[in-house]
Amino acid sequence: MKLGLTCPRFVWPGGDAAIAARFADVVRGAEDAGADSFWVMDHLFQIPNFGAAEDPMPEAYSVLSYAAALTRRVTLGTLVTCVTYRQPGLLLKQVTTLDVLSGGRAVLGIGAGFHEEEHRGLGFRLPPVAERFERLEETLRIAKRMWSAEDTPYEGKHYRLARTLNSPQSLTRPHPPILIGGSGEKRTLRLVARYGDACNLFHGADVRHKLAVLRAHCEAERRPYEAIEKTLHMRVPDGRSVDESVQLCGELAEQGIDHVIVAMPDPSTDASLTHLAELARQVRGTY
């Protein structure tokens, strides 16, 4: 089993001026602790359950570019990019650039999006759910084309590109892994089977059932189920022991999860990084 860390909050002592240094401690600490991956949310306002809308929320790809310069080994991605924030051509250029600058460590984490407050607040249109999924599928098609040798027009219902030129090209072959976030059985998991290299489920989902649905979609798409990495986002609250976290990871491994991505209340503390390091050691040696 792989282990990752996500940094969902940037509220630290010292205020905004402390973000750069504290974040550097977090991402270096995660790599030193043995994490396989490092993730940030791609939101414009902080979301409920993690803080107030007014809390700091830096732009995701700027943060990941900074993380790339601070690390040498961990893979880097978002949990997950909302398809409505950027035109597909720009998004694919951002992820490709991150891949090139990081030496081939980028992941495209993407989903249909949901957070209405930040859309209204910063002037983004939040389309109806059906349209968001149409846009998501078109973006995935464009990604496959831009990460290939093709330089041809793309004509879709929502997006039109005169050229799918993408230079420089990604260092990862055939392209950076595509992780699709969400557990919707009719649309999201079907898109995973058709286009994804990884899925991302939330802790609390019926993992066995969701993965059975994904397997059925893979069979329908004639795609090897084993080719898709099964990841899960797991919150580790204050007070949870390492033994409890190890036990949970074991249960998730038995249910079919390959990669657990943990979120901690403050990942910059010594206690959090010590927890992560011991969890990584035990998980790697056991599952």
N, C-alpha and C positions, 0 to 999 in steps of 0.2 A: 504493500500500500504506500502511495505517496502522501505527503503532508504539505499543505500550503498555509500561508497566513494572509488574511486580508486586513487592511487598515481602513475601517469604515468611519473613523472619527479623527478630527484634527483639533480637538479642544484640549490644549495643554497649558500648564503654567507658563506664564510669559506672554500669552496672547499671540497675535498674528506674527510678531517678530520672532517668536520661538519655533514656528512651524518648520522651517528648513532644517534646523539642527535636530529637533526632536524626531522629525521624519527620517533623517539620515540615521539616527540611532536605531529606529525601528527596522528599516530595510536592511541595514548591515547586521543588526542583531538577528533578524530572521535567517539570513544566509549563514551566519556563524553558528546558529542553533541547529542547522541541518535541514531547514525547510527546502522543499523542492520548487516551490512557486511562491510568488508574491502578487497580491491583487489589491486594487482599489475600486471603490464604487464609481460609476460614471453618472454622477448627479450634479445638478447645478445649485440646488438648495439641499440642505440636510433633510433626510427623510424621517418620518415618524418611527419610533422604536429605537432610533439611534441618537436623537437629539432634536433640538428646536430648529426650525427652518433657518433662523438667523445664525446658527453655528457655522464656523468656517467649513467650506467645501471647495477646495481647489479643483481646477480643471484637470480631468483624469489623465489625458495624454501628456500634458506638461509634467505632471507628477511622475508618470512612468518613465519619461525621458530622464528626469533627474535620478530616479531609481536605477536606470540602466548604467549611469555613470558611477554609481556608488557600489555596484555589485559586479560579479563576474560569472555567476553560475545559475542563479534562480531564473525560472521563466517568469514573464511579466505580462499581466493582462488585466482586464476590467471584468467586474462582476456586476452588471454587464452593461455594455453600451446600449442606450436607447436608440432605436433606428431613426427616430425623428429629429435627432439633434444636429446631424451633419448630412450633407449630401454624400451618397455612397462613394463617389470619386475622391472626395476629400478624406473621408474616413479611411479608405483603403490606402491612400498615400500616407496618412498618419501612422497606421499600423506597420506598413512596409518600412517607413523611416525608422520607427522604433526597432524593428527587426534588424535592420542594417546597423544601426548605431549600437545595438546590444550584442552583436555577434550572433544573431539568429535565435533570440530568446523570446520573441513576441508571441502572444496568443491573441486572436480576435475573439473577445467575449462579446456576445451580442444578443439582444432580445427585442421584444415588441414594445417594451416600455409601458409605464402606467401612471407616473406621478403628475397629476394635473396641476398642482400648485406651482411647480417650477416652470411648466410650460406657459401657463398664464402669466406668471410673474415676469418672465424674460421675453415674452412675445413669440413663443413657439406655438405652432398649431398642434394640438393633440387630436389626431383623426380618430374616428370610431375604431373599435377593436378590429373589425374585419379588414379595414384599410391598412391598419398598422401591420397586420400579418402579410398582406399583399406586398407592402413595402419591404418587410423583412425578407420575404422570399426573393424579391427582385434584387435586393442588396447582396444576398448570398450568391445569386447568379452572376452579378457583376463582379463579386470577389473572385469567383472561379475564373472569370475571363481576364480580369486584370492581373491575376497571378499566374497567367499562362503566357505563351508567346503571341497570343492574338492581339492585334491592334485594329479592331474593327468597330463599327458603330454598334450601339446597343439601343434598341427601341422597346421600351416596356410601357406598361400602363401609366406608371407614375414617374419613371426616370428615363431620360434620353441622353445618351452620351455619344458625341460625334466620333470620339476615339476612346479606346480603352487602353491607351498608352500608360505604362507605369514604369518609370525609370528613376532611380535604380530599382532593380527587382529584389525581392526578398532573398535572404541568404538561406532560409529554411526551405527544403524541398519536400514535396512539390510546392508547398506554401505554408505560412504559419498555421498552426492548428486553429480550427474554428470551433469555439465552444458556444453552444446555444443555451441560454438560461431559461428556466421555466419548466413546469411539469404538466402543462396542458396536454391531454391525451389525444385530442383530435388534430390539433394543428402544430403545437410546439414539438412534440416528440416525433411527429411525422417529418418535420423539417430537419430534426436531428438525424433521422435515418437517411434522409435524402442528401443532406449537405454537410452535416456536422462531423467533426472528429471527436467531440466530447459533448456530453450533456451536463447540466448543473441543476441538481435538485436541492430543495431546502430541507433542513432537518425537521422532522415531523411529518414529512410525506410518507405515504405507504410505499416504501422503497421497492419491496418485492413486486408489488402490483405495477408500479410505474415502469420498472424495468421489464416486466412481462409485456406491457403495452409497447415499449420501445422495441423489444425483440420481434413482436408481431409486425410492426412497421418496417423493420429491417428485412424481414422475410418478404414482405410485399414489394419492397424496393430492390430486392435481390442484393442486399448489402450485408456483409458479414457483421453480425452483432458484436463480435469480439474486436472489431476494428474501432469501436467507439469507446472512449474512456468515460467511465461513469464517475462523476464528481459530485460532491455534496457539500453545501455550506453549513457549518455547525458552529453555533455560538457557545462559547465557554464562559459561563458567568463567574464572577468573583466567588471564591470559596470552593469551587470544584477541585477535587484532588486530581493529581496526575493519574492515579490508579483508576479513578472514575472515567477520565478521558480515554485512557487506554482501553478500558472495557467497552466504552461506546464505539470506539474505532473498530474493535474486534467484532462487535455485533454488526456494524455496517459492512465490514469486509465479508462476513458470512452472507449478508443480503445482496452482495454483488457490487459494492462501491469500491472503486480503485484508488480514489484520490479524495481525501478529506481536507477541506479548506476551513480553517478555524478563524473565528472572530472573537477578540477579547475586548473587555471594556476599555483598557488602556494598554496596547501592545508595547508601549515604550518602557514599561517598568521592568525592573530586574526580575520581579516575581513572574511576570508574564513570559519573559524570554526564557527564564529557567524552566518554566512549565513546558514551553514549546520544545526546548532542547531535549528534555527528558522524554516527552511524548514522542518526538521524532526518533529518538534512540530505541525506544521500546517497540514502537510500531514497525520500524524498519527491520528489527530483529525478529519479529513475530509473525507479521501478516504479509 
